[in-house]
Amino acid sequence: MALRAVRTVRATIRSLRIYYGDRARAAAMDRLYRAFIQPGDLVFDVGAHVGDRVASFRRLGARVVAVEPQRAMARVLRLLYGLNRAVAIEEAAVGREPGRTRILINTDNPTVSSVSPAFVDAAFGAPGWETQRWTGSDDVAVTTLDELIARHGRPSFIKLDVEGFEAEALQGLSQAVPALSFEFTTIQREVAIACIERCAGLGYISFNAALGESQTLLDDWVNAEDIARWLKDLPQSANSGDVYAVAG
């Protein structure tokens, strides 16, 4: 148990260094999100991890609801933002209905901890994922996007990064907000396709994407069918990125 705690602290420090230590990356992130967020807007950061997106949203003048199920990461968020009245912290996973679930914890790389066993199964032995191990677990609360909206208000933008559980999270949203993003991985393209279909059903009409941590959108906005085709054609080595959707 003590060894796991040491590994968690070491991984957290590594995450803080990676996600807060690159000024050029932070500036690129601000440029990207400025297209979706105006000062005074409410934004949901679902899967907030150590809060680098929270930092970007605050630099843009937004109020933020940071949602994070991992106890250690939620503790970091409270240390960094707990006294900021413009940031609300929800220690919970997000799914299609409220309740409780198990989160599978990657102690050495907590950014890929997940409440989706299918995600962990897909990652096992996959190219680029060979060193990842989910050796811990915890019982966590589950809320929904609709519940978050009822508590905090309707956001202008939702960022979803929940390691293979994005489609489930979108099932808990009954009405479109102006814009959102969700993470995709090439080991689970079917999850991203389900997200695209759900977004189209909610009324999102324009889609774009950014590969990896590039913080750079593709040249053109396209419809749901075209972004799904683009995703299916990506090489496996593309690994991950984010799809952006704007409502009509």
C-alpha positions as CSV (number, residue, x, y, z in Angstrom):
1,M,0.0,0.0,0.0
2,A,2.8,2.4,0.9
3,L,4.6,1.5,-2.4
4,R,1.4,2.3,-4.3
5,A,1.1,5.7,-2.6
6,V,4.7,6.5,-3.5
7,R,4.1,5.5,-7.1
8,T,0.9,7.7,-7.2
9,V,2.8,10.7,-5.9
10,R,5.6,10.2,-8.4
11,A,3.0,9.8,-11.3
12,T,1.2,12.9,-10.1
13,I,4.4,15.0,-10.1
14,R,5.2,13.7,-13.6
15,S,1.7,14.7,-14.8
16,L,2.0,18.2,-13.2
17,R,5.4,18.7,-14.9
18,I,4.1,17.5,-18.3
19,Y,0.8,19.3,-18.3
20,Y,1.8,22.6,-16.7
21,G,5.5,22.9,-17.7
22,D,5.1,23.7,-21.4
23,R,4.3,27.3,-22.1
24,A,4.0,26.8,-25.8
25,R,1.5,24.0,-25.3
26,A,-0.5,26.1,-22.9
27,A,-0.6,29.0,-25.5
28,A,-1.7,26.6,-28.2
29,M,-4.4,25.2,-26.0
30,D,-5.7,28.7,-25.3
31,R,-5.9,29.5,-29.0
32,L,-7.8,26.3,-29.7
33,Y,-10.4,26.8,-26.9
34,R,-10.9,30.5,-27.6
35,A,-12.9,29.4,-30.7
36,F,-15.5,27.9,-28.3
37,I,-15.3,29.8,-25.1
38,Q,-16.0,33.5,-24.2
39,P,-15.3,35.3,-20.9
40,G,-18.0,34.4,-18.4
41,D,-19.0,31.2,-20.1
42,L,-19.6,28.0,-18.1
43,V,-17.4,25.0,-19.2
44,F,-17.5,21.4,-18.0
45,D,-14.1,19.7,-17.9
46,V,-15.0,16.0,-17.6
47,G,-12.0,13.9,-16.9
48,A,-10.1,16.8,-15.5
49,H,-7.0,14.8,-14.3
50,V,-4.6,17.5,-12.8
51,G,-6.5,20.4,-14.3
52,D,-4.4,21.7,-17.2
53,R,-7.6,22.3,-19.2
54,V,-9.1,24.0,-16.1
55,A,-6.2,26.4,-16.2
56,S,-6.8,27.1,-19.9
57,F,-10.5,27.7,-19.4
58,R,-9.8,30.0,-16.5
59,R,-7.2,32.0,-18.5
60,L,-10.0,32.5,-21.1
61,G,-12.3,33.9,-18.3
62,A,-14.6,30.9,-18.1
63,R,-16.3,29.4,-15.0
64,V,-15.4,25.7,-14.8
65,V,-16.9,22.5,-13.4
66,A,-14.0,20.1,-13.1
67,V,-15.2,16.4,-12.9
68,E,-12.7,13.8,-11.9
69,P,-13.4,10.3,-10.3
70,Q,-9.8,9.5,-9.1
71,R,-9.4,10.3,-5.5
72,A,-5.8,11.4,-5.8
73,M,-6.4,13.6,-8.9
74,A,-9.4,15.2,-7.2
75,R,-7.2,16.0,-4.3
76,V,-4.7,17.7,-6.6
77,L,-7.6,19.7,-8.2
78,R,-8.7,20.9,-4.7
79,L,-5.1,21.9,-3.9
80,L,-4.8,23.9,-7.1
81,Y,-8.3,25.3,-7.5
82,G,-10.3,24.6,-4.3
83,L,-10.2,28.3,-3.2
84,N,-11.2,29.6,-6.7
85,R,-14.8,30.5,-6.6
86,A,-15.0,30.2,-10.4
87,V,-14.1,26.5,-10.2
88,A,-16.4,23.7,-8.9
89,I,-14.9,20.3,-8.3
90,E,-17.0,17.1,-8.7
91,E,-15.4,13.9,-7.6
92,A,-17.3,11.5,-9.8
93,A,-17.3,9.6,-13.0
94,V,-19.8,10.5,-15.7
95,G,-22.1,7.9,-17.3
96,R,-25.6,7.3,-18.8
97,E,-27.2,7.1,-15.4
98,P,-26.3,8.0,-11.8
99,G,-25.0,5.3,-9.4
100,R,-21.6,3.8,-8.5
101,T,-19.0,1.9,-10.5
102,R,-15.4,0.6,-10.3
103,I,-12.6,2.6,-11.8
104,L,-9.5,0.7,-13.0
105,I,-6.5,2.7,-11.9
106,N,-3.2,2.9,-13.8
107,T,-1.0,3.8,-10.8
108,D,2.0,4.8,-12.9
109,N,0.0,6.7,-15.5
110,P,-3.2,7.9,-13.9
111,T,-4.3,9.9,-17.0
112,V,-5.4,6.6,-18.6
113,S,-7.3,5.2,-15.6
114,S,-10.8,4.2,-16.7
115,V,-14.2,3.0,-15.6
116,S,-14.4,1.0,-18.9
117,P,-13.1,-2.6,-18.7
118,A,-13.5,-2.7,-22.5
119,F,-11.0,0.1,-22.8
120,V,-8.4,-1.7,-20.6
121,D,-9.0,-4.9,-22.6
122,A,-8.5,-3.1,-25.9
123,A,-5.2,-1.5,-24.6
124,F,-3.7,-4.7,-23.4
125,G,-0.7,-5.5,-25.7
126,A,-1.8,-3.0,-28.3
127,P,0.9,-1.1,-30.2
128,G,1.9,2.0,-28.2
129,W,0.2,0.6,-25.1
130,E,2.5,-2.3,-24.2
131,T,3.8,-0.8,-21.0
132,Q,0.4,0.3,-19.5
133,R,-0.9,-1.6,-16.5
134,W,-4.1,-1.2,-14.5
135,T,-3.2,-2.6,-11.2
136,G,-5.6,-0.9,-8.8
137,S,-9.3,-0.1,-8.5
138,D,-11.6,2.0,-6.5
139,D,-15.4,2.4,-6.0
140,V,-16.5,5.8,-7.3
141,A,-19.7,7.7,-7.7
142,V,-21.3,8.2,-11.1
143,T,-23.2,11.3,-12.2
144,T,-24.6,12.3,-15.6
145,L,-24.2,15.4,-17.8
146,D,-27.8,16.2,-17.3
147,E,-27.4,16.1,-13.5
148,L,-24.3,18.4,-13.7
149,I,-26.4,20.8,-15.9
150,A,-29.2,20.7,-13.3
151,R,-26.7,21.5,-10.5
152,H,-24.4,24.1,-12.2
153,G,-26.3,25.4,-15.3
154,R,-26.0,24.8,-19.1
155,P,-22.4,25.0,-20.3
156,S,-21.2,26.6,-23.5
157,F,-18.6,23.8,-24.0
158,I,-18.1,20.3,-22.6
159,K,-14.7,18.6,-22.8
160,L,-15.0,14.8,-22.4
161,D,-11.8,12.8,-21.8
162,V,-12.8,9.6,-20.0
163,E,-10.8,6.8,-21.5
164,G,-13.2,4.8,-23.5
165,F,-16.4,5.8,-21.6
166,E,-17.2,8.9,-23.8
167,A,-20.2,7.2,-25.5
168,E,-21.7,6.2,-22.2
169,A,-21.2,9.8,-20.9
170,L,-23.0,11.3,-23.9
171,Q,-25.9,9.0,-23.3
172,G,-26.5,11.0,-20.1
173,L,-26.9,14.2,-22.1
174,S,-30.5,14.8,-23.3
175,Q,-30.0,18.2,-25.1
176,A,-27.1,19.6,-27.1
177,V,-25.0,22.4,-25.6
178,P,-23.4,24.8,-28.1
179,A,-20.1,22.8,-28.5
180,L,-18.3,19.8,-27.1
181,S,-15.2,17.6,-27.6
182,F,-14.6,14.0,-26.9
183,E,-11.4,12.0,-26.9
184,F,-10.9,9.1,-29.4
185,T,-8.4,6.3,-29.5
186,T,-7.5,4.1,-32.5
187,I,-7.7,1.0,-30.3
188,Q,-11.4,1.8,-29.8
189,R,-12.6,3.5,-32.9
190,E,-16.1,2.1,-32.4
191,V,-16.5,4.2,-29.2
192,A,-15.7,7.4,-31.2
193,I,-18.1,6.3,-34.0
194,A,-20.8,5.8,-31.3
195,C,-20.0,9.3,-30.0
196,I,-20.4,10.8,-33.5
197,E,-23.7,9.1,-34.0
198,R,-24.9,10.3,-30.6
199,C,-23.8,13.9,-31.3
200,A,-25.6,13.8,-34.7
201,G,-28.7,12.6,-33.0
202,L,-28.5,15.5,-30.5
203,G,-28.3,18.0,-33.3
204,Y,-24.6,18.6,-33.8
205,I,-23.9,19.4,-37.4
206,S,-20.2,20.4,-37.8
207,F,-17.2,18.3,-36.7
208,N,-13.5,18.7,-36.6
209,A,-10.6,17.0,-34.9
210,A,-7.1,17.5,-33.4
211,L,-4.6,14.6,-33.4
212,G,-2.8,13.8,-30.1
213,E,-1.9,16.8,-28.1
214,S,-1.3,19.0,-31.2
215,Q,-4.1,21.5,-30.1
216,T,-4.5,22.1,-33.8
217,L,-7.8,21.5,-35.7
218,L,-7.9,20.1,-39.2
219,D,-8.3,22.6,-42.0
220,D,-12.0,22.1,-42.6
221,W,-15.2,21.5,-40.6
222,V,-17.2,18.6,-42.0
223,N,-20.4,16.6,-41.3
224,A,-20.8,13.5,-39.2
225,E,-20.3,11.1,-42.0
226,D,-17.1,12.7,-43.1
227,I,-15.5,12.9,-39.7
228,A,-16.4,9.2,-39.1
229,R,-14.8,8.3,-42.4
230,W,-11.7,10.3,-41.5
231,L,-11.5,8.5,-38.2
232,K,-11.9,5.1,-39.8
233,D,-9.0,5.9,-42.2
234,L,-6.5,6.9,-39.5
235,P,-3.5,4.7,-39.2
236,Q,-3.3,2.8,-35.9
237,S,-0.2,4.8,-35.0
238,A,-2.2,8.0,-34.8
239,N,-3.2,6.6,-31.3
240,S,-5.5,9.3,-30.0
241,G,-6.9,12.8,-30.3
242,D,-10.1,14.7,-29.9
243,V,-13.2,15.3,-32.0
244,Y,-15.0,18.6,-31.7
245,A,-18.7,19.1,-32.4
246,V,-20.8,22.2,-32.9
247,A,-24.5,22.3,-32.7
248,G,-26.8,23.7,-35.4
